[in-house]
């Protein structure tokens, strides 16, 4: 599934593994120049900051890949801060159209769902790998203490490694 939403200073396209920020339109080219698309994989995203646009305040979505990219003030009444517009990981939304508010919320929910799915699928496989490594270490200690034989150790190790 692919979702796309256009903001004031760019466009976000999200699929099951990544987010692509394209700088389309006049403000996108003014603030970011004629750079190519920016691809951010869910594995690289540390957090996502989202502020819904209202009639009085611009909204935005920011993909934080490291602490240095997080800016302090992002939006104000009827405008966005210069820092926010120039940040390569922020797309600004205005609430002039009701669809913009709905679409920005929809893509935010989709992205958070994908990040959550990614983290849960990887954390369970990491836990299994860690458990296997711990078990092998325990059996190696038993082998070193002559509690089990080399054959017993090798058999258990192969079993834990699914060999």
N, C-alpha and C positions, 0 to 999 in steps of 0.2 A: 504494500500500500504506500502511496506517495501523497503527501499533502503539501500544498503551496499557498503562501499568503504574501501579499504585497504590502510593504510598509512605506513610510515616507522616504527613507534613505536606502531602501533595498528590498530584496525579496528573499524569503526563506522557503526552502524546499526540504522536507524531511522524509526519510524512508526508514526502513527497519534497521539500518546500521549507521546512518550519518545524517548530518544537517549541512546543507549547502546555502551559503549566503551569497547572493548575486547583487551587485550594485547596478540597479536599473533605474532609469529616470534621471532627471536633471539634478536633484539634490544628492542622489547616490554618487553621481560622477563628480559633483563639486566637492563633496566631503571626503571621498575615498579615491578620487582620480579614476583612471581607466584600468584599475587592477582587475585581474581575473576573479573567478569565483573563489570563495573561501570555503573549504570543506573541513568540517569538524566531526570526527568520529565520536560516537558515544563513549568509547573507551577513554577519550581525552578530556571529556567534560567533567569538571570537578563539581560544578553546581550551575543551576539555571536560575536567573532572577527574572521575574515577570511582574509587570505592573500593567493592569488593565487600563486602557484609555477611557477617559470620561469626557464629558462636554467641556470641562474646564482644564483638564490636564492631559498631556500626551501620555501615552503608555509606551512600553518598550519590552523587549525580550533581550536578555544578555546571556551569552554562553561564557561561563568563566572557566578558562582552561588553566589558569594559574592566578595567584593572588595579585600579581602586578597589573593584570588587565582590568581588575575591578575599579571602576571610577566611583567617585563619591556622589556627586549630585547629577542626576540623570534627566530629570524633567521638572518643569515649573509650570506656572499658569500660562496656558496657550503657547508654550514653546518648549524646546529641549535644550539642555546645556550644550555648549560647544564641545566639551569633552565627550559627552554621550554620542553626539552625531559623528565625531571623528573616531570613536572606538570601533575597531574592525569587527568586534563580536556583538555589536548591538544593532538591532533594527527597531526603529521608532514607529509607533502607530498613532494615528490621530483618529478621533471618534466622529469625524464629519459624516461618516456613513456607518449605519448600524451593523452592516456586514463586517466591517473592519474589526469591531469589538468581538463579534461572534467568531470570526475566522482566527483572530489572534489567540483567543481562549482555546479554540479547537486545536490549533497547532501546538500550543503549550502543553495541553493535556496529552496529546499524541506523543510528543517528545518525552515527557516525564514518564509515560507508560513504557516507552521503549528503553529508556535508561534503567527503569526499575526492573524490567524483564532481563536486561543484559546483566545487571548486577546480581540478581537472584540466580540466574543460570550459571554464572561464573563462580559465585561464592560457594555453591554446593559442590562443584567439581574441584575447587581449591581445597575444600574441607576433606573430600575423599582422598586427594593426593597427599595432603598433610597427614591424615590418619594412616595411610599406607606407609608413608615414610617413617612415622613414629613407630608403627608396628615392626617394620624391618629393623629399625634401630634397637628395639627391645629384644628381638630375636638374635641380632648380632651380639648383643651383650650376653645373652644366654649361651651362644656358641663360644664366645671368648672365655666364659666361666666353665666351659665343658659340661653344661647342663644338657645341651642338645648336641647332636652330631652335625657334621657338615651337610650330610644328605637331608636331614630334617630341616636345617636352615634353608638350603637351596629350594626344597619343596615349598616351604612356607613363603619364601621370597617370590617365587614364580606365581604362586597362588595370589599373593597380594598385588602383584604387578599385572595380573591377568595374562600371563604368558603361557 
